[in-house]
Amino acid sequence: MRQTLLAAVAAFVIGGATVGAVMSYAQPAPAPPSGQAGPQAAWHHPDRDRMQRREAMWRRRRMARRNFALIYTQRDRNLTPDDVQKIAQGFLLWHGNHDWKVVDVAPQSDGAIGFSLATQSGSVIAKFSMDPHTGRVTRLG
């Protein structure tokens, strides 16, 4: 009985290997007619590249949130003029701008804190205000 079972298993394995070998030498699919692209083009979505870039951007954002997961954003940030100056300088440095500087940081009448970006010679490039409670930046000019 044992030898019969072993012979049957061996025949099954040899038969399966033979069928696999014959199938692997099957004729390849014919080339697509001229003027048409291959099967890859049928699956190409016109916005595929844009969607892949967007997915990569969201993946980077998720990683950045995970990297700073220990830091909780407070509901009221209670920013002072010194805080606003540090934030604006940090923003410039984060973007690699070592030439501009933050000037004219002062509280405004509406409660916001105003500041300006200037060149090293002192000419003002743009004026902004930051809400001390939310940190929202608004361009003034």
FIKOLZA-1660 file (N, C-alpha, C; in steps of 0.1 Angstrom, whole numbers, plus 5000, padded with zeros to 4 digits):
% residues 141
   i   px   py   pz ch aa at
   1 5008 4988 5000  A  M  N
   1 5000 5000 5000  A  M CA
   1 5009 5013 5000  A  M  C
   2 5019 5012 5008  A  R  N
   2 5028 5024 5009  A  R CA
   2 5035 5026 4996  A  R  C
   3 5039 5016 4989  A  Q  N
   3 5046 5017 4976  A  Q CA
   3 5037 5022 4966  A  Q  C
   4 5025 5018 4966  A  T  N
   4 5015 5022 4956  A  T CA
   4 5012 5037 4958  A  T  C
   5 5011 5042 4970  A  L  N
   5 5008 5056 4973  A  L CA
   5 5020 5064 4969  A  L  C
   6 5032 5059 4972  A  L  N
   6 5044 5067 4968  A  L CA
   6 5046 5068 4953  A  L  C
   7 5042 5057 4945  A  A  N
   7 5043 5057 4931  A  A CA
   7 5032 5067 4925  A  A  C
   8 5021 5067 4931  A  A  N
   8 5010 5076 4926  A  A CA
   8 5014 5091 4928  A  A  C
   9 5020 5094 4940  A  V  N
   9 5025 5108 4943  A  V CA
   9 5036 5111 4933  A  V  C
  10 5045 5102 4931  A  A  N
  10 5056 5105 4921  A  A CA
  10 5051 5108 4907  A  A  C
  11 5041 5100 4903  A  A  N
  11 5036 5101 4890  A  A CA
  11 5028 5115 4889  A  A  C
  12 5022 5119 4899  A  F  N
  12 5015 5131 4900  A  F CA
  12 5025 5143 4899  A  F  C
  13 5036 5142 4906  A  V  N
  13 5046 5153 4906  A  V CA
  13 5052 5154 4892  A  V  C
  14 5056 5142 4886  A  I  N
  14 5062 5142 4873  A  I CA
  14 5053 5148 4863  A  I  C
  15 5040 5144 4863  A  G  N
  15 5030 5149 4854  A  G CA
  15 5028 5164 4855  A  G  C
  16 5028 5169 4868  A  G  N
  16 5026 5183 4870  A  G CA
  16 5038 5191 4864  A  G  C
  17 5050 5186 4866  A  A  N
  17 5062 5192 4861  A  A CA
  17 5062 5192 4846  A  A  C
  18 5057 5182 4840  A  T  N
  18 5057 5181 4825  A  T CA
  18 5047 5191 4820  A  T  C
  19 5035 5192 4826  A  V  N
  19 5025 5201 4821  A  V CA
  19 5030 5216 4823  A  V  C
  20 5037 5219 4834  A  G  N
  20 5042 5232 4836  A  G CA
  20 5053 5235 4826  A  G  C
  21 5061 5226 4822  A  A  N
  21 5072 5228 4812  A  A CA
  21 5065 5231 4799  A  A  C
  22 5055 5224 4795  A  V  N
  22 5049 5226 4782  A  V CA
  22 5042 5240 4782  A  V  C
  23 5035 5243 4793  A  M  N
  23 5028 5256 4794  A  M CA
  23 5038 5268 4793  A  M  C
  24 5050 5266 4799  A  S  N
  24 5060 5277 4799  A  S CA
  24 5065 5280 4785  A  S  C
  25 5065 5270 4776  A  Y  N
  25 5069 5273 4762  A  Y CA
  25 5058 5276 4753  A  Y  C
  26 5047 5280 4758  A  A  N
  26 5035 5284 4750  A  A CA
  26 5039 5296 4742  A  A  C
  27 5031 5298 4731  A  Q  N
  27 5034 5309 4722  A  Q CA
  27 5031 5322 4729  A  Q  C
  28 5040 5333 4728  A  P  N
  28 5037 5345 4734  A  P CA
  28 5025 5352 4728  A  P  C
  29 5019 5362 4735  A  A  N
  29 5008 5369 4729  A  A CA
  29 5012 5378 4717  A  A  C
  30 5004 5379 4707  A  P  N
  30 5008 5387 4696  A  P CA
  30 5010 5402 4699  A  P  C
  31 5018 5409 4691  A  A  N
  31 5020 5423 4693  A  A CA
  31 5007 5431 4690  A  A  C
  32 5005 5442 4696  A  P  N
  32 4993 5450 4693  A  P CA
  32 4994 5455 4679  A  P  C
  33 4982 5458 4673  A  P  N
  33 4983 5464 4660  A  P CA
  33 4989 5477 4660  A  P  C
  34 4995 5481 4648  A  S  N
  34 5002 5494 4648  A  S CA
  34 4992 5505 4651  A  S  C
  35 4997 5516 4658  A  G  N
  35 4988 5527 4661  A  G CA
  35 4982 5526 4675  A  G  C
  36 4983 5514 4681  A  Q  N
  36 4978 5512 4694  A  Q CA
  36 4990 5509 4703  A  Q  C
  37 4988 5513 4715  A  A  N
  37 4999 5510 4725  A  A CA
  37 4996 5496 4731  A  A  C
  38 5005 5491 4739  A  G  N
  38 5003 5478 4745  A  G CA
  38 4993 5479 4756  A  G  C
  39 4992 5468 4764  A  P  N
  39 4982 5467 4774  A  P CA
  39 4985 5477 4786  A  P  C
  40 4997 5481 4787  A  Q  N
  40 5000 5491 4798  A  Q CA
  40 4993 5504 4796  A  Q  C
  41 4992 5508 4783  A  A  N
  41 4985 5521 4780  A  A CA
  41 4970 5520 4783  A  A  C
  42 4964 5509 4782  A  A  N
  42 4950 5508 4785  A  A CA
  42 4947 5511 4799  A  A  C
  43 4957 5509 4808  A  W  N
  43 4955 5511 4822  A  W CA
  43 4960 5525 4827  A  W  C
  44 4965 5533 4817  A  H  N
  44 4971 5546 4821  A  H CA
  44 4959 5556 4822  A  H  C
  45 4958 5562 4834  A  H  N
  45 4948 5573 4836  A  H CA
  45 4955 5586 4833  A  H  C
  46 4948 5595 4826  A  P  N
  46 4955 5608 4823  A  P CA
  46 4960 5616 4835  A  P  C
  47 4954 5614 4846  A  D  N
  47 4959 5622 4858  A  D CA
  47 4967 5613 4867  A  D  C
  48 4972 5602 4863  A  R  N
  48 4979 5592 4871  A  R CA
  48 4991 5599 4878  A  R  C
  49 4999 5606 4870  A  D  N
  49 5011 5612 4876  A  D CA
  49 5008 5622 4886  A  D  C
  50 4998 5630 4884  A  R  N
  50 4993 5640 4893  A  R CA
  50 4988 5633 4906  A  R  C
  51 4981 5623 4905  A  M  N
  51 4976 5615 4916  A  M CA
  51 4987 5609 4924  A  M  C
  52 4997 5604 4917  A  Q  N
  52 5009 5598 4924  A  Q CA
  52 5016 5609 4932  A  Q  C
  53 5018 5621 4926  A  R  N
  53 5025 5631 4934  A  R CA
  53 5017 5635 4946  A  R  C
  54 5003 5636 4945  A  R  N
  54 4995 5640 4956  A  R CA
  54 4996 5629 4967  A  R  C
  55 4996 5617 4963  A  E  N
  55 4997 5606 4973  A  E CA
  55 5010 5607 4980  A  E  C
  56 5021 5610 4973  A  A  N
  56 5034 5611 4979  A  A CA
  56 5034 5623 4989  A  A  C
  57 5028 5634 4985  A  M  N
  57 5027 5645 4994  A  M CA
  57 5020 5642 5007  A  M  C
  58 5008 5635 5006  A  W  N
  58 5001 5631 5018  A  W CA
  58 5009 5621 5027  A  W  C
  59 5016 5613 5020  A  R  N
  59 5025 5603 5028  A  R CA
  59 5035 5610 5036  A  R  C
  60 5041 5621 5029  A  R  N
  60 5052 5629 5037  A  R CA
  60 5045 5636 5048  A  R  C
  61 5033 5642 5046  A  R  N
  61 5026 5649 5057  A  R CA
  61 5023 5640 5069  A  R  C
  62 5018 5627 5065  A  R  N
  62 5015 5618 5076  A  R CA
  62 5028 5615 5084  A  R  C
  63 5039 5613 5077  A  M  N
  63 5052 5610 5084  A  M CA
  63 5056 5622 5093  A  M  C
  64 5054 5634 5088  A  A  N
  64 5058 5646 5096  A  A CA
  64 5049 5647 5108  A  A  C
  65 5036 5644 5107  A  R  N
  65 5027 5644 5119  A  R CA
  65 5032 5634 5129  A  R  C
  66 5036 5622 5124  A  R  N
  66 5040 5612 5133  A  R CA
  66 5053 5615 5140  A  R  C
  67 5062 5622 5132  A  N  N
  67 5075 5626 5138  A  N CA
  67 5073 5636 5150  A  N  C
  68 5064 5644 5149  A  F  N
  68 5061 5654 5160  A  F CA
  68 5049 5651 5168  A  F  C
  69 5046 5638 5169  A  A  N
  69 5033 5634 5176  A  A CA
  69 5033 5638 5191  A  A  C
  70 5045 5641 5197  A  L  N
  70 5045 5644 5211  A  L CA
  70 5041 5659 5214  A  L  C
  71 5041 5667 5203  A  I  N
  71 5038 5681 5204  A  I CA
  71 5023 5683 5202  A  I  C
  72 5016 5689 5211  A  Y  N
  72 5002 5692 5210  A  Y CA
  72 5000 5706 5207  A  Y  C
  73 4992 5710 5197  A  T  N
  73 4989 5724 5194  A  T CA
  73 4978 5729 5204  A  T  C
  74 4982 5739 5211  A  Q  N
  74 4973 5745 5221  A  Q CA
  74 4961 5753 5214  A  Q  C
  75 4950 5753 5220  A  R  N
  75 4939 5760 5215  A  R CA
  75 4942 5775 5214  A  R  C
  76 4947 5781 5224  A  D  N
  76 4951 5795 5224  A  D CA
  76 4966 5796 5225  A  D  C
  77 4973 5800 5215  A  R  N
  77 4988 5800 5215  A  R CA
  77 4994 5811 5223  A  R  C
  78 4987 5821 5226  A  N  N
  78 4992 5832 5235  A  N CA
  78 5006 5837 5230  A  N  C
  79 5006 5841 5217  A  L  N
  79 5019 5845 5211  A  L CA
  79 5022 5860 5215  A  L  C
  80 5035 5862 5218  A  T  N
  80 5040 5876 5220  A  T CA
  80 5047 5881 5208  A  T  C
  81 5051 5894 5207  A  P  N
  81 5058 5899 5196  A  P CA
  81 5072 5891 5194  A  P  C
  82 5078 5887 5205  A  D  N
  82 5091 5880 5204  A  D CA
  82 5088 5866 5197  A  D  C
  83 5077 5860 5201  A  D  N
  83 5073 5847 5196  A  D CA
  83 5071 5848 5181  A  D  C
  84 5064 5858 5177  A  V  N
  84 5061 5860 5162  A  V CA
  84 5073 5863 5155  A  V  C
  85 5083 5870 5160  A  Q  N
  85 5096 5872 5153  A  Q CA
  85 5103 5859 5151  A  Q  C
  86 5103 5851 5162  A  K  N
  86 5110 5838 5161  A  K CA
  86 5104 5829 5151  A  K  C
  87 5090 5829 5150  A  I  N
  87 5083 5821 5141  A  I CA
  87 5086 5825 5126  A  I  C
  88 5086 5838 5124  A  A  N
  88 5088 5843 5110  A  A CA
  88 5103 5841 5106  A  A  C
  89 5112 5842 5116  A  Q  N
  89 5126 5839 5112  A  Q CA
  89 5128 5825 5110  A  Q  C
  90 5122 5816 5118  A  G  N
  90 5122 5802 5116  A  G CA
  90 5117 5798 5102  A  G  C
  91 5106 5805 5098  A  F  N
  91 5100 5802 5085  A  F CA
  91 5110 5805 5074  A  F  C
  92 5117 5817 5075  A  L  N
  92 5126 5820 5065  A  L CA
  92 5138 5810 5064  A  L  C
  93 5143 5806 5076  A  L  N
  93 5154 5797 5076  A  L CA
  93 5149 5783 5071  A  L  C
  94 5137 5779 5074  A  W  N
  94 5132 5766 5070  A  W CA
  94 5132 5765 5055  A  W  C
  95 5129 5777 5048  A  H  N
  95 5129 5777 5034  A  H CA
  95 5143 5781 5028  A  H  C
  96 5153 5781 5036  A  G  N
  96 5167 5784 5032  A  G CA
  96 5170 5798 5028  A  G  C
  97 5162 5808 5033  A  N  N
  97 5164 5822 5030  A  N CA
  97 5172 5828 5042  A  N  C
  98 5185 5830 5039  A  H  N
  98 5194 5836 5050  A  H CA
  98 5196 5851 5047  A  H  C
  99 5190 5856 5037  A  D  N
  99 5193 5870 5033  A  D CA
  99 5182 5880 5039  A  D  C
 100 5170 5876 5039  A  W  N
 100 5159 5885 5044  A  W CA
 100 5159 5884 5060  A  W  C
 101 5153 5895 5065  A  K  N
 101 5152 5895 5080  A  K CA
 101 5138 5900 5084  A  K  C
 102 5134 5898 5096  A  V  N
 102 5121 5902 5101  A  V CA
 102 5123 5915 5109  A  V  C
 103 5115 5925 5105  A  V  N
 103 5116 5938 5111  A  V CA
 103 5102 5943 5115  A  V  C
 104 5102 5954 5122  A  D  N
 104 5089 5961 5126  A  D CA
 104 5079 5952 5132  A  D  C
 105 5083 5944 5142  A  V  N
 105 5074 5935 5149  A  V CA
 105 5068 5943 5161  A  V  C
 106 5055 5945 5160  A  A  N
 106 5048 5953 5170  A  A CA
 106 5033 5949 5171  A  A  C
 107 5027 5950 5182  A  P  N
 107 5012 5948 5183  A  P CA
 107 5005 5958 5175  A  P  C
 108 4993 5954 5169  A  Q  N
 108 4985 5964 5162  A  Q CA
 108 4973 5967 5170  A  Q  C
 109 4965 5977 5165  A  S  N
 109 4953 5981 5172  A  S CA
 109 4942 5970 5172  A  S  C
 110 4942 5961 5162  A  D  N
 110 4931 5951 5162  A  D CA
 110 4935 5939 5170  A  D  C
 111 4946 5939 5177  A  G  N
 111 4950 5928 5186  A  G CA
 111 4960 5919 5179  A  G  C
 112 4962 5920 5166  A  A  N
 112 4971 5911 5159  A  A CA
 112 4985 5917 5161  A  A  C
 113 4995 5909 5157  A  I  N
 113 5009 5913 5158  A  I CA
 113 5015 5915 5144  A  I  C
 114 5019 5927 5141  A  G  N
 114 5024 5930 5127  A  G CA
 114 5039 5928 5126  A  G  C
 115 5043 5924 5114  A  F  N
 115 5057 5923 5112  A  F CA
 115 5060 5925 5097  A  F  C
 116 5072 5927 5093  A  S  N
 116 5076 5929 5079  A  S CA
 116 5088 5921 5076  A  S  C
 117 5089 5917 5063  A  L  N
 117 5101 5910 5058  A  L CA
 117 5109 5921 5050  A  L  C
 118 5122 5921 5053  A  A  N
 118 5130 5931 5046  A  A CA
 118 5143 5925 5041  A  A  C
 119 5149 5932 5032  A  T  N
 119 5162 5927 5027  A  T CA
 119 5173 5931 5037  A  T  C
 120 5185 5927 5035  A  Q  N
 120 5196 5931 5044  A  Q CA
 120 5199 5946 5044  A  Q  C
 121 5195 5953 5032  A  S  N
 121 5197 5967 5032  A  S CA
 121 5186 5975 5039  A  S  C
 122 5175 5967 5043  A  G  N
 122 5165 5974 5051  A  G CA
 122 5152 5977 5043  A  G  C
 123 5152 5975 5030  A  S  N
 123 5140 5978 5022  A  S CA
 123 5129 5967 5025  A  S  C
 124 5117 5971 5028  A  V  N
 124 5106 5962 5031  A  V CA
 124 5101 5955 5019  A  V  C
 125 5100 5942 5020  A  I  N
 125 5095 5934 5009  A  I CA
 125 5079 5932 5010  A  I  C
 126 5075 5929 5022  A  A  N
 126 5061 5926 5024  A  A CA
 126 5058 5928 5039  A  A  C
 127 5045 5931 5042  A  K  N
 127 5040 5933 5055  A  K CA
 127 5030 5922 5059  A  K  C
 128 5030 5917 5071  A  F  N
 128 5021 5907 5075  A  F CA
 128 5016 5910 5089  A  F  C
 129 5005 5902 5093  A  S  N
 129 5001 5903 5107  A  S CA
 129 4998 5888 5111  A  S  C
 130 5000 5885 5124  A  M  N
 130 4997 5872 5129  A  M CA
 130 4988 5873 5141  A  M  C
 131 4977 5865 5140  A  D  N
 131 4968 5865 5152  A  D CA
 131 4975 5858 5163  A  D  C
 132 4976 5864 5175  A  P  N
 132 4983 5858 5186  A  P CA
 132 4976 5846 5192  A  P  C
 133 4963 5844 5189  A  H  N
 133 4956 5833 5195  A  H CA
 133 4956 5821 5186  A  H  C
 134 4955 5823 5173  A  T  N
 134 4955 5811 5164  A  T CA
 134 4968 5809 5156  A  T  C
 135 4976 5820 5155  A  G  N
 135 4988 5819 5147  A  G CA
 135 4986 5821 5132  A  G  C
 136 4974 5824 5128  A  R  N
 136 4971 5826 5114  A  R CA
 136 4978 5839 5109  A  R  C
 137 4985 5837 5097  A  V  N
 137 4992 5848 5091  A  V CA
 137 4984 5854 5080  A  V  C
 138 4983 5868 5080  A  T  N
 138 4976 5875 5069  A  T CA
 138 4986 5885 5063  A  T  C
 139 4986 5885 5049  A  R  N
 139 4995 5894 5042  A  R CA
 139 4988 5908 5041  A  R  C
 140 4995 5918 5045  A  L  N
 140 4989 5932 5045  A  L CA
 140 4993 5940 5033  A  L  C
 141 5005 5937 5028  A  G  N
 141 5009 5945 5017  A  G CA
 141 5023 5941 5012  A  G  C
% end
